[in-house]
Amino acid sequence: MNKAGEGDRYLGLLDPWRRMLARGLTTWAERDEPSRSDCHAWGSSPNFELFHTVLGIDSAAPGFRRVSVRPFLAHSPR
């Protein structure tokens, strides 16, 4: 999404995570339905993507010696 310049679409893809939160899950389910609450590494991807895709923070040099910031802020959170 970042490379294609479509980062504004990211927040709209979080509906499965929103539904899990609404059902009271405390860890991310492997699937939206049928679900069971397991702790999977992919469930933390919204944490990473919020900074990387929505806020546009990325490394511009090895070891983050330089940082680029190119946010996609057209869509605000619900």
N, CA, C and O atoms as a Tripos MOL2 file, in Angstrom:
@<TRIPOS>MOLECULE
protein
  312   311    78     0     0
PROTEIN
NO_CHARGES

@<TRIPOS>ATOM
      1 N           0.8160   -1.1830    0.0000 N.3       1 MET1
      2 CA          0.0000    0.0000    0.0000 C.3       1 MET1
      3 C           0.8630    1.2510    0.0000 C.2       1 MET1
      4 O           0.5580    2.2230   -0.6900 O.2       1 MET1
      5 N           1.9460    1.2240    0.7780 N.am      2 ASN2
      6 CA          2.8260    2.3880    0.8040 C.3       2 ASN2
      7 C           3.4550    2.6300   -0.5580 C.2       2 ASN2
      8 O           3.4270    3.7500   -1.0680 O.2       2 ASN2
      9 N           4.0160    1.5920   -1.1420 N.am      3 LYS3
     10 CA          4.7030    1.7310   -2.4240 C.3       3 LYS3
     11 C           3.7540    2.1630   -3.5330 C.2       3 LYS3
     12 O           4.1560    2.8710   -4.4560 O.2       3 LYS3
     13 N           2.5110    1.7460   -3.4460 N.am      4 ALA4
     14 CA          1.5220    2.1040   -4.4610 C.3       4 ALA4
     15 C           0.8450    3.4430   -4.1740 C.2       4 ALA4
     16 O           0.0170    3.9100   -4.9560 O.2       4 ALA4
     17 N           1.2070    4.0570   -3.0440 N.am      5 GLY5
     18 CA          0.5920    5.3300   -2.6880 C.3       5 GLY5
     19 C          -0.8390    5.2020   -2.2220 C.2       5 GLY5
     20 O          -1.6120    6.1550   -2.3160 O.2       5 GLY5
     21 N          -1.2040    4.0260   -1.7170 N.am      6 GLU6
     22 CA         -2.5820    3.7520   -1.3030 C.3       6 GLU6
     23 C          -2.7330    3.6220    0.2080 C.2       6 GLU6
     24 O          -3.6810    2.9950    0.6830 O.2       6 GLU6
     25 N          -1.8180    4.2020    0.9620 N.am      7 GLY7
     26 CA         -1.8670    4.0850    2.4180 C.3       7 GLY7
     27 C          -3.1280    4.6270    3.0440 C.2       7 GLY7
     28 O          -3.4960    4.2280    4.1490 O.2       7 GLY7
     29 N          -3.8010    5.5380    2.3490 N.am      8 ASP8
     30 CA         -5.0650    6.0660    2.8740 C.3       8 ASP8
     31 C          -6.1270    4.9860    3.0260 C.2       8 ASP8
     32 O          -7.0830    5.1620    3.7800 O.2       8 ASP8
     33 N          -5.9750    3.8980    2.3350 N.am      9 ARG9
     34 CA         -6.9600    2.8140    2.3950 C.3       9 ARG9
     35 C          -6.7890    1.9220    3.6230 C.2       9 ARG9
     36 O          -7.6920    1.1490    3.9430 O.2       9 ARG9
     37 N          -5.6530    2.0090    4.3190 N.am     10 TYR10
     38 CA         -5.3360    1.0480    5.3800 C.3      10 TYR10
     39 C          -6.3770    1.0140    6.5050 C.2      10 TYR10
     40 O          -6.8300   -0.0630    6.8920 O.2      10 TYR10
     41 N          -6.7500    2.1550    7.0190 N.am     11 LEU11
     42 CA         -7.6850    2.1640    8.1540 C.3      11 LEU11
     43 C          -9.0080    1.4930    7.8110 C.2      11 LEU11
     44 O          -9.6580    0.9260    8.6900 O.2      11 LEU11
     45 N          -9.4090    1.5490    6.5640 N.am     12 GLY12
     46 CA        -10.6350    0.8890    6.1350 C.3      12 GLY12
     47 C         -10.5450   -0.6220    6.1310 C.2      12 GLY12
     48 O         -11.5670   -1.3050    6.0560 O.2      12 GLY12
     49 N          -9.3340   -1.1530    6.2110 N.am     13 LEU13
     50 CA         -9.1490   -2.6060    6.2130 C.3      13 LEU13
     51 C          -9.1490   -3.2000    7.6150 C.2      13 LEU13
     52 O          -8.9770   -4.4100    7.7680 O.2      13 LEU13
     53 N          -9.3340   -2.3910    8.6210 N.am     14 LEU14
     54 CA         -9.2590   -2.8670   10.0030 C.3      14 LEU14
     55 C         -10.5820   -3.3750   10.5640 C.2      14 LEU14
     56 O         -10.6740   -3.6480   11.7610 O.2      14 LEU14
     57 N         -11.5920   -3.5060    9.7400 N.am     15 ASP15
     58 CA        -12.8890   -3.9650   10.2520 C.3      15 ASP15
     59 C         -12.8410   -5.3120   10.9680 C.2      15 ASP15
     60 O         -13.5190   -5.4540   11.9850 O.2      15 ASP15
     61 N         -12.0790   -6.3200   10.5030 N.am     16 PRO16
     62 CA        -12.0140   -7.5700   11.2680 C.3      16 PRO16
     63 C         -11.5020   -7.3500   12.6950 C.2      16 PRO16
     64 O         -12.0200   -7.9550   13.6330 O.2      16 PRO16
     65 N         -10.5060   -6.5020   12.8660 N.am     17 TRP17
     66 CA         -9.9740   -6.2270   14.1950 C.3      17 TRP17
     67 C         -11.0060   -5.4710   15.0300 C.2      17 TRP17
     68 O         -11.1460   -5.7290   16.2250 O.2      17 TRP17
     69 N         -11.7210   -4.5490   14.4100 N.am     18 ARG18
     70 CA        -12.7650   -3.8140   15.1460 C.3      18 ARG18
     71 C         -13.8640   -4.7610   15.6320 C.2      18 ARG18
     72 O         -14.3500   -4.6250   16.7550 O.2      18 ARG18
     73 N         -14.2530   -5.7150   14.7930 N.am     19 ARG19
     74 CA        -15.2880   -6.6770   15.2030 C.3      19 ARG19
     75 C         -14.8030   -7.5380   16.3690 C.2      19 ARG19
     76 O         -15.5750   -7.8420   17.2780 O.2      19 ARG19
     77 N         -13.5380   -7.9290   16.3470 N.am     20 MET20
     78 CA        -12.9970   -8.7280   17.4500 C.3      20 MET20
     79 C         -13.0170   -7.9250   18.7450 C.2      20 MET20
     80 O         -13.3770   -8.4550   19.7960 O.2      20 MET20
     81 N         -12.6400   -6.6760   18.6800 N.am     21 LEU21
     82 CA        -12.6870   -5.8250   19.8650 C.3      21 LEU21
     83 C         -14.1160   -5.6680   20.3680 C.2      21 LEU21
     84 O         -14.3590   -5.6990   21.5740 O.2      21 LEU21
     85 N         -15.0500   -5.5010   19.4570 N.am     22 ALA22
     86 CA        -16.4590   -5.3410   19.8390 C.3      22 ALA22
     87 C         -17.0050   -6.5890   20.5210 C.2      22 ALA22
     88 O         -17.8980   -6.4970   21.3630 O.2      22 ALA22
     89 N         -16.4660   -7.7680   20.1590 N.am     23 ARG23
     90 CA        -16.8990   -9.0200   20.7920 C.3      23 ARG23
     91 C         -16.1950   -9.2530   22.1200 C.2      23 ARG23
     92 O         -16.4690  -10.2410   22.8010 O.2      23 ARG23
     93 N         -15.2960   -8.3590   22.4930 N.am     24 GLY24
     94 CA        -14.6320   -8.4720   23.7850 C.3      24 GLY24
     95 C         -13.3850   -9.3450   23.7910 C.2      24 GLY24
     96 O         -12.8810   -9.6890   24.8600 O.2      24 GLY24
     97 N         -12.8770   -9.7140   22.6050 N.am     25 LEU25
     98 CA        -11.6550  -10.5200   22.5710 C.3      25 LEU25
     99 C         -10.4910   -9.6980   23.1010 C.2      25 LEU25
    100 O         -10.3770   -8.5070   22.8100 O.2      25 LEU25
    101 N          -9.6370  -10.3330   23.8710 N.am     26 THR26
    102 CA         -8.4780   -9.6410   24.4270 C.3      26 THR26
    103 C          -7.1990   -9.9880   23.6860 C.2      26 THR26
    104 O          -6.1720   -9.3380   23.8810 O.2      26 THR26
    105 N          -7.2520  -11.0050   22.8400 N.am     27 THR27
    106 CA         -6.1630  -11.3090   21.9150 C.3      27 THR27
    107 C          -6.8040  -11.5260   20.5580 C.2      27 THR27
    108 O          -8.0010  -11.8010   20.4730 O.2      27 THR27
    109 N          -6.0220  -11.4060   19.4980 N.am     28 TRP28
    110 CA         -6.5820  -11.5070   18.1500 C.3      28 TRP28
    111 C          -6.9180  -12.9350   17.7880 C.2      28 TRP28
    112 O          -6.1430  -13.8590   18.0360 O.2      28 TRP28
    113 N          -8.0750  -13.0970   17.2020 N.am     29 ALA29
    114 CA         -8.5030  -14.4130   16.7410 C.3      29 ALA29
    115 C          -7.7760  -14.7740   15.4510 C.2      29 ALA29
    116 O          -7.3410  -13.9020   14.6990 O.2      29 ALA29
    117 N          -7.6540  -16.0850   15.2120 N.am     30 GLU30
    118 CA         -7.0010  -16.5210   13.9910 C.3      30 GLU30
    119 C          -7.8410  -16.1610   12.7690 C.2      30 GLU30
    120 O          -7.3050  -15.8640   11.7020 O.2      30 GLU30
    121 N          -9.1530  -16.1900   12.9330 N.am     31 ARG31
    122 CA        -10.0970  -15.8100   11.8880 C.3      31 ARG31
    123 C         -11.1690  -14.9440   12.5060 C.2      31 ARG31
    124 O         -11.3830  -14.9450   13.7190 O.2      31 ARG31
    125 N         -11.8380  -14.2050   11.6390 N.am     32 ASP32
    126 CA        -12.9320  -13.3680   12.1240 C.3      32 ASP32
    127 C         -14.0650  -14.2440   12.6540 C.2      32 ASP32
    128 O         -14.5050  -14.0620   13.7890 O.2      32 ASP32
    129 N         -14.5350  -15.1770   11.8600 N.am     33 GLU33
    130 CA        -15.5640  -16.1400   12.2760 C.3      33 GLU33
    131 C         -15.3360  -17.4460   11.5420 C.2      33 GLU33
    132 O         -15.0140  -17.3710   10.3560 O.2      33 GLU33
    133 N         -15.4640  -18.6110   12.1000 N.am     34 PRO34
    134 CA        -15.5700  -18.8340   13.5390 C.3      34 PRO34
    135 C         -14.2460  -18.4800   14.2030 C.2      34 PRO34
    136 O         -13.1840  -18.6040   13.5920 O.2      34 PRO34
    137 N         -14.3120  -18.0540   15.4140 N.am     35 SER35
    138 CA        -13.0930  -17.5620   16.0480 C.3      35 SER35
    139 C         -12.8390  -18.2300   17.3840 C.2      35 SER35
    140 O         -13.7290  -18.7820   18.0310 O.2      35 SER35
    141 N         -11.6190  -18.1510   17.7450 N.am     36 ARG36
    142 CA        -11.2040  -18.4280   19.1130 C.3      36 ARG36
    143 C         -10.0860  -17.4410   19.3750 C.2      36 ARG36
    144 O          -9.3370  -17.0960   18.4600 O.2      36 ARG36
    145 N          -9.9640  -16.9920   20.5800 N.am     37 SER37
    146 CA         -9.0190  -15.9360   20.8910 C.3      37 SER37
    147 C          -7.6380  -16.5300   21.1480 C.2      37 SER37
    148 O          -7.3560  -17.0430   22.2310 O.2      37 SER37
    149 N          -6.7960  -16.4510   20.1400 N.am     38 ASP38
    150 CA         -5.4120  -16.8940   20.2590 C.3      38 ASP38
    151 C          -4.5150  -15.6800   20.1320 C.2      38 ASP38
    152 O          -4.9010  -14.6630   19.5560 O.2      38 ASP38
    153 N          -3.3340  -15.7930   20.6670 N.am     39 CYS39
    154 CA         -2.3850  -14.6950   20.5280 C.3      39 CYS39
    155 C          -1.4650  -15.0120   19.3590 C.2      39 CYS39
    156 O          -0.5780  -15.8570   19.4800 O.2      39 CYS39
    157 N          -1.6690  -14.3400   18.2270 N.am     40 HIS40
    158 CA         -0.8720  -14.5600   17.0300 C.3      40 HIS40
    159 C          -0.0800  -13.3030   16.7100 C.2      40 HIS40
    160 O          -0.5550  -12.1860   16.9120 O.2      40 HIS40
    161 N           1.1180  -13.4970   16.2150 N.am     41 ALA41
    162 CA          1.9810  -12.3550   15.9000 C.3      41 ALA41
    163 C           1.3370  -11.4220   14.8850 C.2      41 ALA41
    164 O           1.4920  -10.2040   14.9810 O.2      41 ALA41
    165 N           0.6120  -11.9800   13.9070 N.am     42 TRP42
    166 CA          0.0120  -11.1020   12.8910 C.3      42 TRP42
    167 C          -1.0100  -10.1530   13.5030 C.2      42 TRP42
    168 O          -1.3170   -9.1110   12.9230 O.2      42 TRP42
    169 N          -1.5360  -10.5090   14.6680 N.am     43 GLY43
    170 CA         -2.5190   -9.6600   15.3190 C.3      43 GLY43
    171 C          -1.9520   -8.3210   15.7660 C.2      43 GLY43
    172 O          -2.7040   -7.3870   16.0440 O.2      43 GLY43
    173 N          -0.6350   -8.2270   15.8340 N.am     44 SER44
    174 CA         -0.0240   -6.9550   16.2110 C.3      44 SER44
    175 C           0.2590   -6.0770   15.0010 C.2      44 SER44
    176 O           0.7650   -4.9650   15.1550 O.2      44 SER44
    177 N          -0.0540   -6.5500   13.8080 N.am     45 SER45
    178 CA          0.2580   -5.7670   12.6110 C.3      45 SER45
    179 C          -0.3840   -4.3720   12.6090 C.2      45 SER45
    180 O           0.2400   -3.4390   12.1040 O.2      45 SER45
    181 N          -1.5970   -4.1830   13.1460 N.am     46 PRO46
    182 CA         -2.1190   -2.8060   13.1720 C.3      46 PRO46
    183 C          -1.2180   -1.8560   13.9700 C.2      46 PRO46
    184 O          -1.1280   -0.6730   13.6420 O.2      46 PRO46
    185 N          -0.5540   -2.3600   15.0080 N.am     47 ASN47
    186 CA          0.3600   -1.5080   15.7750 C.3      47 ASN47
    187 C           1.4980   -1.0050   14.8920 C.2      47 ASN47
    188 O           1.8270    0.1810   14.9100 O.2      47 ASN47
    189 N           2.0920   -1.9050   14.1280 N.am     48 PHE48
    190 CA          3.1790   -1.5320   13.2260 C.3      48 PHE48
    191 C           2.6750   -0.6380   12.0990 C.2      48 PHE48
    192 O           3.2660    0.4020   11.8120 O.2      48 PHE48
    193 N           1.5850   -1.0470   11.4670 N.am     49 GLU49
    194 CA          1.1040   -0.3330   10.2900 C.3      49 GLU49
    195 C           0.5660    1.0580   10.6090 C.2      49 GLU49
    196 O           0.5980    1.9360    9.7470 O.2      49 GLU49
    197 N           0.0790    1.2760   11.8120 N.am     50 LEU50
    198 CA         -0.3670    2.6170   12.1790 C.3      50 LEU50
    199 C           0.7910    3.6050   12.0330 C.2      50 LEU50
    200 O           0.6220    4.6910   11.4780 O.2      50 LEU50
    201 N           1.9560    3.2250   12.5300 N.am     51 PHE51
    202 CA          3.1200    4.1030   12.4280 C.3      51 PHE51
    203 C           3.7180    4.0950   11.0230 C.2      51 PHE51
    204 O           4.0760    5.1450   10.4900 O.2      51 PHE51
    205 N           3.8250    2.9130   10.4290 N.am     52 HIS52
    206 CA          4.4860    2.7850    9.1330 C.3      52 HIS52
    207 C           3.6190    3.2900    7.9890 C.2      52 HIS52
    208 O           4.0980    4.0480    7.1460 O.2      52 HIS52
    209 N           2.3690    2.8930    7.9420 N.am     53 THR53
    210 CA          1.5130    3.2300    6.8150 C.3      53 THR53
    211 C           0.7400    4.5230    7.0420 C.2      53 THR53
    212 O           0.8120    5.4330    6.2160 O.2      53 THR53
    213 N           0.0140    4.6220    8.1310 N.am     54 VAL54
    214 CA         -0.8400    5.7890    8.3500 C.3      54 VAL54
    215 C           0.0030    7.0330    8.6520 C.2      54 VAL54
    216 O          -0.1890    8.0800    8.0330 O.2      54 VAL54
    217 N           0.9320    6.9170    9.6000 N.am     55 LEU55
    218 CA          1.7810    8.0610    9.9280 C.3      55 LEU55
    219 C           2.9690    8.1860    8.9790 C.2      55 LEU55
    220 O           3.5990    9.2420    8.9110 O.2      55 LEU55
    221 N           3.2800    7.1180    8.2470 N.am     56 GLY56
    222 CA          4.3120    7.1720    7.2150 C.3      56 GLY56
    223 C           5.7350    7.2230    7.7160 C.2      56 GLY56
    224 O           6.6130    7.7170    7.0090 O.2      56 GLY56
    225 N           5.9930    6.7310    8.9130 N.am     57 ILE57
    226 CA          7.3440    6.7610    9.4840 C.3      57 ILE57
    227 C           8.1140    5.5490    8.9960 C.2      57 ILE57
    228 O           7.6730    4.4120    9.1620 O.2      57 ILE57
    229 N           9.2760    5.8000    8.3900 N.am     58 ASP58
    230 CA         10.0830    4.7080    7.8380 C.3      58 ASP58
    231 C          11.5560    5.0760    7.9180 C.2      58 ASP58
    232 O          11.9200    6.2470    8.0250 O.2      58 ASP58
    233 N          12.3790    4.0630    7.8640 N.am     59 SER59
    234 CA         13.8220    4.2820    7.8730 C.3      59 SER59
    235 C          14.2740    4.7680    6.4990 C.2      59 SER59
    236 O          13.8760    4.2090    5.4770 O.2      59 SER59
    237 N          15.0940    5.7960    6.4770 N.am     60 ALA60
    238 CA         15.6420    6.3160    5.2270 C.3      60 ALA60
    239 C          17.1410    6.0360    5.1310 C.2      60 ALA60
    240 O          17.7910    6.4210    4.1600 O.2      60 ALA60
    241 N          17.6800    5.3640    6.1430 N.am     61 ALA61
    242 CA         19.0960    4.9970    6.1550 C.3      61 ALA61
    243 C          19.2670    3.8360    7.1300 C.2      61 ALA61
    244 O          18.4650    3.6830    8.0510 O.2      61 ALA61
    245 N          20.2930    3.0230    6.9410 N.am     62 PRO62
    246 CA         20.5180    1.8950    7.8560 C.3      62 PRO62
    247 C          20.5110    2.3450    9.3160 C.2      62 PRO62
    248 O          21.0620    3.3860    9.6740 O.2      62 PRO62
    249 N          19.8680    1.5210   10.1400 N.am     63 GLY63
    250 CA         19.8050    1.8070   11.5760 C.3      63 GLY63
    251 C          18.9500    3.0110   11.9300 C.2      63 GLY63
    252 O          19.0940    3.5700   13.0170 O.2      63 GLY63
    253 N          18.0630    3.4210   11.0350 N.am     64 PHE64
    254 CA         17.2070    4.5910   11.2460 C.3      64 PHE64
    255 C          18.0390    5.8530   11.4870 C.2      64 PHE64
    256 O          17.6150    6.7480   12.2180 O.2      64 PHE64
    257 N          19.2170    5.9230   10.8760 N.am     65 ARG65
    258 CA         20.0360    7.1350   11.0280 C.3      65 ARG65
    259 C          19.3330    8.3470   10.4200 C.2      65 ARG65
    260 O          19.5190    9.4800   10.8630 O.2      65 ARG65
    261 N          18.5330    8.0860    9.4070 N.am     66 ARG66
    262 CA         17.6620    9.1100    8.8200 C.3      66 ARG66
    263 C          16.2570    8.5300    8.7770 C.2      66 ARG66
    264 O          16.0740    7.3230    8.6180 O.2      66 ARG66
    265 N          15.2930    9.3840    8.9180 N.am     67 VAL67
    266 CA         13.8980    8.9450    8.9500 C.3      67 VAL67
    267 C          13.1190    9.6890    7.8690 C.2      67 VAL67
    268 O          13.3120   10.8860    7.6590 O.2      67 VAL67
    269 N          12.2480    8.9680    7.1950 N.am     68 SER68
    270 CA         11.3360    9.6280    6.2710 C.3      68 SER68
    271 C           9.9380    9.5990    6.8800 C.2      68 SER68
    272 O           9.5560    8.6340    7.5420 O.2      68 SER68
    273 N           9.1970   10.6520    6.6510 N.am     69 VAL69
    274 CA          7.8280   10.7430    7.1430 C.3      69 VAL69
    275 C           6.9590   11.1350    5.9530 C.2      69 VAL69
    276 O           7.0700   12.2390    5.4200 O.2      69 VAL69
    277 N           6.0900   10.2060    5.5460 N.am     70 ARG70
    278 CA          5.1730   10.4450    4.4350 C.3      70 ARG70
    279 C           3.8040    9.8940    4.8390 C.2      70 ARG70
    280 O           3.4450    8.7840    4.4450 O.2      70 ARG70
    281 N           3.0490   10.6480    5.6070 N.am     71 PRO71
    282 CA          1.7770   10.1460    6.1390 C.3      71 PRO71
    283 C           0.6670   10.0510    5.1000 C.2      71 PRO71
    284 O           0.6400   10.7760    4.1060 O.2      71 PRO71
    285 N          -0.2320    9.1390    5.3700 N.am     72 PHE72
    286 CA         -1.4740    9.0010    4.6110 C.3      72 PHE72
    287 C          -2.5950    9.3070    5.5900 C.2      72 PHE72
    288 O          -3.0440    8.4260    6.3230 O.2      72 PHE72
    289 N          -3.0390   10.5380    5.6020 N.am     73 LEU73
    290 CA         -3.9930   10.9720    6.6190 C.3      73 LEU73
    291 C          -5.3610   11.3580    6.0520 C.2      73 LEU73
    292 O          -6.1460   12.0230    6.7290 O.2      73 LEU73
    293 N          -5.6460   10.9520    4.8350 N.am     74 ALA74
    294 CA         -6.9120   11.3480    4.2180 C.3      74 ALA74
    295 C          -8.1250   10.7930    4.9650 C.2      74 ALA74
    296 O          -9.1770   11.4320    4.9870 O.2      74 ALA74
    297 N          -7.9970    9.6310    5.5690 N.am     75 HIS75
    298 CA         -9.1110    9.0110    6.2890 C.3      75 HIS75
    299 C          -8.8040    9.0430    7.7770 C.2      75 HIS75
    300 O          -7.7990    8.4810    8.2120 O.2      75 HIS75
    301 N          -9.6290    9.6710    8.5380 N.am     76 SER76
    302 CA         -9.4340    9.7020    9.9770 C.3      76 SER76
    303 C         -10.0470    8.4760   10.6230 C.2      76 SER76
    304 O         -10.9730    7.8890   10.0620 O.2      76 SER76
    305 N          -9.5500    8.0650   11.8060 N.am     77 PRO77
    306 CA        -10.1110    6.8820   12.4900 C.3      77 PRO77
    307 C         -11.5880    7.0900   12.8250 C.2      77 PRO77
    308 O         -12.0620    8.2100   13.0180 O.2      77 PRO77
    309 N         -12.2820    5.9710   12.8850 N.am     78 ARG78
    310 CA        -13.7160    6.0170   13.2320 C.3      78 ARG78
    311 C         -13.9020    6.2400   14.7050 C.2      78 ARG78
    312 O         -15.0360    6.3070   15.1810 O.2      78 ARG78
@<TRIPOS>BOND
     1     1     2 1
     2     2     3 1
     3     3     4 2
     4     3     5 am
     5     5     6 1
     6     6     7 1
     7     7     8 2
     8     7     9 am
     9     9    10 1
    10    10    11 1
    11    11    12 2
    12    11    13 am
    13    13    14 1
    14    14    15 1
    15    15    16 2
    16    15    17 am
    17    17    18 1
    18    18    19 1
    19    19    20 2
    20    19    21 am
    21    21    22 1
    22    22    23 1
    23    23    24 2
    24    23    25 am
    25    25    26 1
    26    26    27 1
    27    27    28 2
    28    27    29 am
    29    29    30 1
    30    30    31 1
    31    31    32 2
    32    31    33 am
    33    33    34 1
    34    34    35 1
    35    35    36 2
    36    35    37 am
    37    37    38 1
    38    38    39 1
    39    39    40 2
    40    39    41 am
    41    41    42 1
    42    42    43 1
    43    43    44 2
    44    43    45 am
    45    45    46 1
    46    46    47 1
    47    47    48 2
    48    47    49 am
    49    49    50 1
    50    50    51 1
    51    51    52 2
    52    51    53 am
    53    53    54 1
    54    54    55 1
    55    55    56 2
    56    55    57 am
    57    57    58 1
    58    58    59 1
    59    59    60 2
    60    59    61 am
    61    61    62 1
    62    62    63 1
    63    63    64 2
    64    63    65 am
    65    65    66 1
    66    66    67 1
    67    67    68 2
    68    67    69 am
    69    69    70 1
    70    70    71 1
    71    71    72 2
    72    71    73 am
    73    73    74 1
    74    74    75 1
    75    75    76 2
    76    75    77 am
    77    77    78 1
    78    78    79 1
    79    79    80 2
    80    79    81 am
    81    81    82 1
    82    82    83 1
    83    83    84 2
    84    83    85 am
    85    85    86 1
    86    86    87 1
    87    87    88 2
    88    87    89 am
    89    89    90 1
    90    90    91 1
    91    91    92 2
    92    91    93 am
    93    93    94 1
    94    94    95 1
    95    95    96 2
    96    95    97 am
    97    97    98 1
    98    98    99 1
    99    99   100 2
   100    99   101 am
   101   101   102 1
   102   102   103 1
   103   103   104 2
   104   103   105 am
   105   105   106 1
   106   106   107 1
   107   107   108 2
   108   107   109 am
   109   109   110 1
   110   110   111 1
   111   111   112 2
   112   111   113 am
   113   113   114 1
   114   114   115 1
   115   115   116 2
   116   115   117 am
   117   117   118 1
   118   118   119 1
   119   119   120 2
   120   119   121 am
   121   121   122 1
   122   122   123 1
   123   123   124 2
   124   123   125 am
   125   125   126 1
   126   126   127 1
   127   127   128 2
   128   127   129 am
   129   129   130 1
   130   130   131 1
   131   131   132 2
   132   131   133 am
   133   133   134 1
   134   134   135 1
   135   135   136 2
   136   135   137 am
   137   137   138 1
   138   138   139 1
   139   139   140 2
   140   139   141 am
   141   141   142 1
   142   142   143 1
   143   143   144 2
   144   143   145 am
   145   145   146 1
   146   146   147 1
   147   147   148 2
   148   147   149 am
   149   149   150 1
   150   150   151 1
   151   151   152 2
   152   151   153 am
   153   153   154 1
   154   154   155 1
   155   155   156 2
   156   155   157 am
   157   157   158 1
   158   158   159 1
   159   159   160 2
   160   159   161 am
   161   161   162 1
   162   162   163 1
   163   163   164 2
   164   163   165 am
   165   165   166 1
   166   166   167 1
   167   167   168 2
   168   167   169 am
   169   169   170 1
   170   170   171 1
   171   171   172 2
   172   171   173 am
   173   173   174 1
   174   174   175 1
   175   175   176 2
   176   175   177 am
   177   177   178 1
   178   178   179 1
   179   179   180 2
   180   179   181 am
   181   181   182 1
   182   182   183 1
   183   183   184 2
   184   183   185 am
   185   185   186 1
   186   186   187 1
   187   187   188 2
   188   187   189 am
   189   189   190 1
   190   190   191 1
   191   191   192 2
   192   191   193 am
   193   193   194 1
   194   194   195 1
   195   195   196 2
   196   195   197 am
   197   197   198 1
   198   198   199 1
   199   199   200 2
   200   199   201 am
   201   201   202 1
   202   202   203 1
   203   203   204 2
   204   203   205 am
   205   205   206 1
   206   206   207 1
   207   207   208 2
   208   207   209 am
   209   209   210 1
   210   210   211 1
   211   211   212 2
   212   211   213 am
   213   213   214 1
   214   214   215 1
   215   215   216 2
   216   215   217 am
   217   217   218 1
   218   218   219 1
   219   219   220 2
   220   219   221 am
   221   221   222 1
   222   222   223 1
   223   223   224 2
   224   223   225 am
   225   225   226 1
   226   226   227 1
   227   227   228 2
   228   227   229 am
   229   229   230 1
   230   230   231 1
   231   231   232 2
   232   231   233 am
   233   233   234 1
   234   234   235 1
   235   235   236 2
   236   235   237 am
   237   237   238 1
   238   238   239 1
   239   239   240 2
   240   239   241 am
   241   241   242 1
   242   242   243 1
   243   243   244 2
   244   243   245 am
   245   245   246 1
   246   246   247 1
   247   247   248 2
   248   247   249 am
   249   249   250 1
   250   250   251 1
   251   251   252 2
   252   251   253 am
   253   253   254 1
   254   254   255 1
   255   255   256 2
   256   255   257 am
   257   257   258 1
   258   258   259 1
   259   259   260 2
   260   259   261 am
   261   261   262 1
   262   262   263 1
   263   263   264 2
   264   263   265 am
   265   265   266 1
   266   266   267 1
   267   267   268 2
   268   267   269 am
   269   269   270 1
   270   270   271 1
   271   271   272 2
   272   271   273 am
   273   273   274 1
   274   274   275 1
   275   275   276 2
   276   275   277 am
   277   277   278 1
   278   278   279 1
   279   279   280 2
   280   279   281 am
   281   281   282 1
   282   282   283 1
   283   283   284 2
   284   283   285 am
   285   285   286 1
   286   286   287 1
   287   287   288 2
   288   287   289 am
   289   289   290 1
   290   290   291 1
   291   291   292 2
   292   291   293 am
   293   293   294 1
   294   294   295 1
   295   295   296 2
   296   295   297 am
   297   297   298 1
   298   298   299 1
   299   299   300 2
   300   299   301 am
   301   301   302 1
   302   302   303 1
   303   303   304 2
   304   303   305 am
   305   305   306 1
   306   306   307 1
   307   307   308 2
   308   307   309 am
   309   309   310 1
   310   310   311 1
   311   311   312 2
@<TRIPOS>SUBSTRUCTURE
     1 MET1         2 RESIDUE 1 A MET
     2 ASN2         6 RESIDUE 1 A ASN
     3 LYS3        10 RESIDUE 1 A LYS
     4 ALA4        14 RESIDUE 1 A ALA
     5 GLY5        18 RESIDUE 1 A GLY
     6 GLU6        22 RESIDUE 1 A GLU
     7 GLY7        26 RESIDUE 1 A GLY
     8 ASP8        30 RESIDUE 1 A ASP
     9 ARG9        34 RESIDUE 1 A ARG
    10 TYR10       38 RESIDUE 1 A TYR
    11 LEU11       42 RESIDUE 1 A LEU
    12 GLY12       46 RESIDUE 1 A GLY
    13 LEU13       50 RESIDUE 1 A LEU
    14 LEU14       54 RESIDUE 1 A LEU
    15 ASP15       58 RESIDUE 1 A ASP
    16 PRO16       62 RESIDUE 1 A PRO
    17 TRP17       66 RESIDUE 1 A TRP
    18 ARG18       70 RESIDUE 1 A ARG
    19 ARG19       74 RESIDUE 1 A ARG
    20 MET20       78 RESIDUE 1 A MET
    21 LEU21       82 RESIDUE 1 A LEU
    22 ALA22       86 RESIDUE 1 A ALA
    23 ARG23       90 RESIDUE 1 A ARG
    24 GLY24       94 RESIDUE 1 A GLY
    25 LEU25       98 RESIDUE 1 A LEU
    26 THR26      102 RESIDUE 1 A THR
    27 THR27      106 RESIDUE 1 A THR
    28 TRP28      110 RESIDUE 1 A TRP
    29 ALA29      114 RESIDUE 1 A ALA
    30 GLU30      118 RESIDUE 1 A GLU
    31 ARG31      122 RESIDUE 1 A ARG
    32 ASP32      126 RESIDUE 1 A ASP
    33 GLU33      130 RESIDUE 1 A GLU
    34 PRO34      134 RESIDUE 1 A PRO
    35 SER35      138 RESIDUE 1 A SER
    36 ARG36      142 RESIDUE 1 A ARG
    37 SER37      146 RESIDUE 1 A SER
    38 ASP38      150 RESIDUE 1 A ASP
    39 CYS39      154 RESIDUE 1 A CYS
    40 HIS40      158 RESIDUE 1 A HIS
    41 ALA41      162 RESIDUE 1 A ALA
    42 TRP42      166 RESIDUE 1 A TRP
    43 GLY43      170 RESIDUE 1 A GLY
    44 SER44      174 RESIDUE 1 A SER
    45 SER45      178 RESIDUE 1 A SER
    46 PRO46      182 RESIDUE 1 A PRO
    47 ASN47      186 RESIDUE 1 A ASN
    48 PHE48      190 RESIDUE 1 A PHE
    49 GLU49      194 RESIDUE 1 A GLU
    50 LEU50      198 RESIDUE 1 A LEU
    51 PHE51      202 RESIDUE 1 A PHE
    52 HIS52      206 RESIDUE 1 A HIS
    53 THR53      210 RESIDUE 1 A THR
    54 VAL54      214 RESIDUE 1 A VAL
    55 LEU55      218 RESIDUE 1 A LEU
    56 GLY56      222 RESIDUE 1 A GLY
    57 ILE57      226 RESIDUE 1 A ILE
    58 ASP58      230 RESIDUE 1 A ASP
    59 SER59      234 RESIDUE 1 A SER
    60 ALA60      238 RESIDUE 1 A ALA
    61 ALA61      242 RESIDUE 1 A ALA
    62 PRO62      246 RESIDUE 1 A PRO
    63 GLY63      250 RESIDUE 1 A GLY
    64 PHE64      254 RESIDUE 1 A PHE
    65 ARG65      258 RESIDUE 1 A ARG
    66 ARG66      262 RESIDUE 1 A ARG
    67 VAL67      266 RESIDUE 1 A VAL
    68 SER68      270 RESIDUE 1 A SER
    69 VAL69      274 RESIDUE 1 A VAL
    70 ARG70      278 RESIDUE 1 A ARG
    71 PRO71      282 RESIDUE 1 A PRO
    72 PHE72      286 RESIDUE 1 A PHE
    73 LEU73      290 RESIDUE 1 A LEU
    74 ALA74      294 RESIDUE 1 A ALA
    75 HIS75      298 RESIDUE 1 A HIS
    76 SER76      302 RESIDUE 1 A SER
    77 PRO77      306 RESIDUE 1 A PRO
    78 ARG78      310 RESIDUE 1 A ARG
